[in-house]
Amino acid sequence: MSRIFSIFVAFIASFLLIGPAQAEVKVLTSIKPLQLIAAAVQDGVAIPEVLLPPGASPHNYALRPSDVRKVQSVDLLYWIGPDMEGFLPRVLNGRTLPSVAVQDLPGLKLRHFAEDNHSHAEEADEHDHDHRPGSLDAHLWLSPINARVIATKMAADLSAADPANAPRYQSNLKAFDERLDALDLRLKKRLAGIEGKPYFVFHEAFDYFEDTYGLKHAGVFSVAAEVQPGAQHVAAMRTRLQEVGKTCVFSEPPLRPRLAETLVTGLPVKLAELDALGGYTPATAQGYEQVLEKLGNDLAGCLESL
């Protein structure tokens, strides 16, 4: 009996010395790219959650009651900011735990939509109200420079909230930086042969990526998904494509604009996709690099095939 009692006392003493295990820090991001950056920082510790499902638009997502509860309860929340997720500020007003609008982080390289950044096709009545000239281009995650800034902030926040795993977060951050260096070299090599080749996009989402790698779209066919463009608008788009000749027109998944097939019929133009959000990319340490690398490969692949 005394031996059993001694074992019991030793067990209690060891428990008191170790102390209670710290609960896992719950991280929620608004969109997949931020989840992928967080996954790189949390690799081996936890898997961050994401609010928007694949295919959902961050510009006009409708929160469900379960989404609201999640937003209110997670330990750390990261979103781009009101220039991207316009549906979030109202819900965040009731949140007491930390939330970070990454567009406000010091050190980011930010872009704004320019007055002269529109194609001839956009001179019709319809235009993209989300991307008004002079407004912030919130697709900032497509710059590896900005991804490093975001990851550094996440690593600092997680280290403060979970000191026991702070060395792991900092090690993961260093590994992420090194992988981005390697990715940058691969993308520069992959995209070097398409500099100056004209192409068009339906959504002005890629300026950060283009600026990083010396590319520039020739025009934006920015028609809101819920608005059927008028005949004048379609004619202006067709004229612009005829002027350019062989080219690619890129839409974004999951839906190709109904206008696309009409635009390119009878023209030496290829339709393809560029995925700025990487909605179905697994939340792994390498997920962010996979999104950018696929973007570069899809862009180069179409233009090289002309």
C-alpha positions as CSV (number, residue, x, y, z in Angstrom):
1,M,0.0,0.0,0.0
2,S,2.8,2.4,0.9
3,R,4.4,1.7,-2.5
4,I,1.2,2.6,-4.3
5,F,0.9,5.8,-2.2
6,S,4.4,6.8,-3.1
7,I,3.7,6.4,-6.8
8,F,0.6,8.5,-6.4
9,V,2.5,11.3,-4.6
10,A,5.2,11.2,-7.3
11,F,2.6,11.4,-10.1
12,I,0.9,14.4,-8.4
13,A,4.2,16.2,-7.9
14,S,5.3,15.7,-11.5
15,F,1.9,17.1,-12.7
16,L,2.3,20.2,-10.5
17,L,5.8,20.8,-11.8
18,I,4.8,20.4,-15.4
19,G,1.7,22.5,-15.0
20,P,-1.4,22.3,-17.2
21,A,-0.8,21.9,-21.0
22,Q,-1.4,25.1,-22.9
23,A,-4.5,25.0,-25.1
24,E,-3.9,25.2,-28.9
25,V,-4.1,28.7,-30.2
26,K,-7.0,28.9,-32.7
27,V,-6.2,30.9,-35.8
28,L,-8.8,32.0,-38.3
29,T,-8.2,33.8,-41.6
30,S,-10.7,35.3,-43.9
31,I,-9.4,33.9,-47.2
32,K,-7.4,31.0,-48.4
33,P,-4.1,32.9,-49.2
34,L,-3.9,34.1,-45.6
35,Q,-4.6,30.6,-44.3
36,L,-1.8,29.3,-46.4
37,I,0.7,31.8,-45.0
38,A,-0.5,31.0,-41.5
39,A,-0.1,27.3,-42.2
40,A,3.5,27.9,-43.1
41,V,4.1,29.6,-39.7
42,Q,2.1,27.0,-37.7
43,D,3.5,24.0,-39.5
44,G,3.9,21.1,-37.0
45,V,1.9,22.9,-34.3
46,A,-1.6,23.4,-35.6
47,I,-3.7,24.0,-38.8
48,P,-5.4,27.4,-39.2
49,E,-9.0,27.7,-40.3
50,V,-10.4,29.7,-43.1
51,L,-13.7,31.6,-43.2
52,L,-14.6,31.7,-46.9
53,P,-15.2,28.4,-48.7
54,P,-13.6,27.7,-52.1
55,G,-15.3,29.7,-54.9
56,A,-16.8,32.4,-52.6
57,S,-16.0,36.0,-53.3
58,P,-14.4,38.0,-50.6
59,H,-16.0,41.2,-51.9
60,N,-19.6,40.1,-51.1
61,Y,-19.6,37.0,-49.0
62,A,-22.7,36.4,-46.8
63,L,-21.8,35.3,-43.3
64,R,-23.8,32.4,-41.8
65,P,-24.6,32.3,-38.1
66,S,-21.9,29.6,-37.6
67,D,-19.4,32.0,-39.3
68,V,-20.3,34.8,-36.9
69,R,-19.7,32.5,-33.9
70,K,-16.4,31.4,-35.3
71,V,-15.3,35.0,-35.9
72,Q,-16.2,36.0,-32.3
73,S,-14.5,33.0,-30.6
74,V,-11.1,32.3,-32.3
75,D,-7.9,33.5,-30.5
76,L,-6.4,35.2,-33.5
77,L,-8.1,36.5,-36.7
78,Y,-6.4,37.8,-39.8
79,W,-8.1,39.5,-42.8
80,I,-7.0,41.8,-45.6
81,G,-9.1,44.8,-44.6
82,P,-12.3,46.7,-45.5
83,D,-11.1,47.2,-49.0
84,M,-11.4,43.5,-49.6
85,E,-13.8,41.9,-47.1
86,G,-16.5,44.5,-46.8
87,F,-18.8,42.1,-45.0
88,L,-16.5,41.8,-42.0
89,P,-16.2,45.1,-40.2
90,R,-19.7,45.0,-38.8
91,V,-19.1,41.6,-37.2
92,L,-15.7,42.5,-35.9
93,N,-17.1,45.4,-33.9
94,G,-18.3,42.9,-31.4
95,R,-15.1,40.9,-31.2
96,T,-12.9,41.3,-28.1
97,L,-10.0,39.0,-29.1
98,P,-7.2,40.2,-31.4
99,S,-7.9,40.7,-35.1
100,V,-5.4,42.0,-37.7
101,A,-6.3,43.8,-40.9
102,V,-3.0,43.0,-42.7
103,Q,-3.4,45.9,-45.2
104,D,-2.5,48.1,-42.3
105,L,0.8,46.4,-41.4
106,P,3.9,48.5,-41.7
107,G,6.4,47.4,-44.4
108,L,3.8,46.3,-46.9
109,K,4.3,47.3,-50.5
110,L,0.8,48.6,-51.5
111,R,-0.7,49.5,-54.9
112,H,-3.7,51.6,-55.9
113,F,-5.8,51.3,-59.0
114,A,-4.6,54.0,-61.4
115,E,-6.6,56.4,-63.4
116,D,-5.0,55.2,-66.7
117,N,-5.0,51.5,-65.8
118,H,-8.1,50.7,-67.9
119,S,-8.3,49.1,-71.3
120,H,-10.2,50.5,-74.3
121,A,-12.8,47.9,-73.6
122,E,-13.7,49.5,-70.3
123,E,-14.7,52.8,-71.8
124,A,-18.3,51.6,-72.0
125,D,-20.8,52.5,-69.3
126,E,-20.2,49.4,-67.3
127,H,-17.2,49.4,-64.9
128,D,-15.8,47.6,-61.9
129,H,-17.1,49.3,-58.8
130,D,-14.9,47.3,-56.5
131,H,-11.8,48.7,-58.3
132,R,-12.4,52.4,-58.5
133,P,-9.4,54.4,-59.7
134,G,-7.4,55.6,-56.7
135,S,-8.7,52.9,-54.4
136,L,-6.4,50.4,-52.7
137,D,-5.6,47.2,-54.6
138,A,-6.3,44.8,-51.9
139,H,-5.0,41.7,-53.7
140,L,-1.7,42.3,-51.8
141,W,-1.0,38.6,-51.0
142,L,0.2,38.1,-54.6
143,S,3.4,39.9,-53.7
144,P,6.0,37.6,-52.0
145,I,7.3,40.7,-50.3
146,N,4.0,41.3,-48.6
147,A,3.7,37.6,-47.8
148,R,6.9,37.8,-45.8
149,V,5.6,40.8,-43.8
150,I,2.3,39.0,-43.0
151,A,4.1,35.8,-42.0
152,T,6.4,37.8,-39.7
153,K,3.4,39.4,-38.0
154,M,1.7,36.0,-37.6
155,A,4.9,34.5,-36.1
156,A,5.2,37.3,-33.6
157,D,1.6,37.0,-32.6
158,L,1.7,33.3,-32.2
159,S,5.0,33.4,-30.2
160,A,3.4,35.8,-27.8
161,A,0.2,33.8,-27.4
162,D,2.0,30.4,-27.3
163,P,5.5,30.9,-25.9
164,A,6.2,27.2,-25.6
165,N,6.1,26.9,-29.4
166,A,7.8,30.2,-30.1
167,P,11.0,28.6,-31.4
168,R,9.0,26.5,-33.8
169,Y,7.2,29.5,-35.1
170,Q,10.4,31.4,-35.7
171,S,12.0,28.4,-37.3
172,N,9.0,28.0,-39.6
173,L,9.2,31.7,-40.5
174,K,12.9,31.3,-41.5
175,A,12.0,28.2,-43.6
176,F,9.2,30.1,-45.3
177,D,11.6,33.0,-46.2
178,E,14.1,30.6,-47.7
179,R,11.4,28.8,-49.8
180,L,10.2,32.2,-51.1
181,D,13.7,33.0,-52.2
182,A,13.8,29.7,-54.1
183,L,10.3,30.3,-55.5
184,D,11.3,33.8,-56.7
185,L,14.2,32.4,-58.7
186,R,12.0,29.7,-60.3
187,L,9.3,32.2,-61.3
188,K,11.7,34.7,-62.7
189,K,13.2,32.0,-64.9
190,R,9.7,30.7,-65.9
191,L,8.3,34.1,-66.8
192,A,11.3,35.6,-68.5
193,G,10.2,34.4,-71.9
194,I,6.7,36.1,-71.9
195,E,7.7,39.7,-70.9
196,G,5.9,42.0,-73.3
197,K,3.4,39.5,-74.6
198,P,-0.1,41.0,-74.5
199,Y,-2.9,39.3,-72.5
200,F,-6.2,40.2,-71.0
201,V,-7.9,39.6,-67.7
202,F,-11.6,39.7,-66.6
203,H,-10.7,40.9,-63.1
204,E,-7.9,43.3,-62.1
205,A,-6.5,41.1,-59.5
206,F,-2.9,40.4,-60.6
207,D,-1.1,43.7,-60.5
208,Y,1.1,42.7,-57.5
209,F,2.2,39.6,-59.1
210,E,2.8,41.3,-62.5
211,D,4.8,44.1,-60.8
212,T,7.0,41.6,-59.1
213,Y,7.9,39.7,-62.3
214,G,7.9,42.5,-65.0
215,L,4.5,41.7,-66.6
216,K,1.5,43.8,-67.6
217,H,-1.9,42.9,-68.9
218,A,-3.1,44.7,-72.0
219,G,-6.6,45.3,-70.7
220,V,-9.2,44.4,-68.1
221,F,-12.7,43.2,-69.2
222,S,-14.2,44.1,-65.8
223,V,-17.9,43.4,-65.9
224,A,-19.6,42.6,-62.6
225,A,-20.8,39.0,-62.6
226,E,-24.4,40.0,-61.9
227,V,-24.5,42.6,-64.7
228,Q,-25.2,41.6,-68.3
229,P,-22.9,43.9,-70.5
230,G,-24.5,45.9,-73.2
231,A,-23.8,45.5,-76.9
232,Q,-21.5,48.6,-77.0
233,H,-19.4,47.1,-74.3
234,V,-19.1,43.7,-76.0
235,A,-18.2,45.4,-79.3
236,A,-15.5,47.5,-77.7
237,M,-14.0,44.3,-76.2
238,R,-14.1,42.5,-79.5
239,T,-12.4,45.4,-81.2
240,R,-9.6,45.5,-78.7
241,L,-9.0,41.7,-79.1
242,Q,-8.9,42.1,-82.9
243,E,-6.3,44.8,-82.6
244,V,-4.0,42.6,-80.5
245,G,-4.3,39.4,-82.5
246,K,-3.1,36.2,-80.9
247,T,-3.5,36.5,-77.2
248,C,-4.9,34.9,-74.0
249,V,-7.9,36.0,-72.0
250,F,-7.9,34.9,-68.4
251,S,-10.9,34.5,-66.1
252,E,-10.9,33.3,-62.5
253,P,-12.4,30.0,-61.2
254,P,-14.8,28.7,-60.4
255,L,-17.0,30.3,-63.0
256,R,-16.0,31.5,-66.5
257,P,-17.9,34.7,-67.4
258,R,-20.8,34.1,-69.8
259,L,-19.3,36.8,-72.0
260,A,-16.1,34.9,-72.6
261,E,-17.1,32.5,-75.4
262,T,-18.9,35.4,-77.3
263,L,-15.8,37.5,-77.1
264,V,-13.4,35.1,-78.6
265,T,-15.5,33.4,-81.3
266,G,-13.6,33.5,-84.6
267,L,-10.6,35.2,-83.1
268,P,-7.1,33.7,-82.5
269,V,-7.6,34.0,-78.8
270,K,-7.3,31.3,-76.1
271,L,-9.4,31.3,-72.9
272,A,-7.7,30.2,-69.7
273,E,-7.8,30.6,-66.0
274,L,-5.7,32.3,-63.3
275,D,-6.5,31.5,-59.7
276,A,-5.6,34.4,-57.4
277,L,-7.1,32.8,-54.3
278,G,-6.0,29.1,-54.7
279,G,-9.3,28.0,-53.1
280,Y,-8.7,24.3,-53.2
281,T,-5.0,24.4,-52.2
282,P,-4.4,22.2,-49.1
283,A,-3.4,24.1,-46.0
284,T,0.2,23.0,-45.8
285,A,3.5,24.7,-45.2
286,Q,4.1,24.8,-49.0
287,G,0.6,25.9,-50.0
288,Y,1.3,29.6,-50.5
289,E,4.2,28.8,-52.9
290,Q,2.0,26.4,-54.8
291,V,-0.5,29.1,-55.5
292,L,2.1,31.5,-56.9
293,E,3.9,28.8,-58.8
294,K,0.6,27.6,-60.4
295,L,-0.3,31.2,-61.3
296,G,3.0,31.7,-63.1
297,N,2.8,28.3,-64.9
298,D,-0.8,28.9,-66.0
299,L,0.1,32.4,-67.3
300,A,3.2,31.3,-69.1
301,G,1.7,28.1,-70.4
302,C,-1.1,29.9,-72.3
303,L,1.1,32.6,-73.8
304,E,3.7,30.2,-74.9
305,S,1.2,28.0,-76.7
306,L,0.1,30.8,-79.1
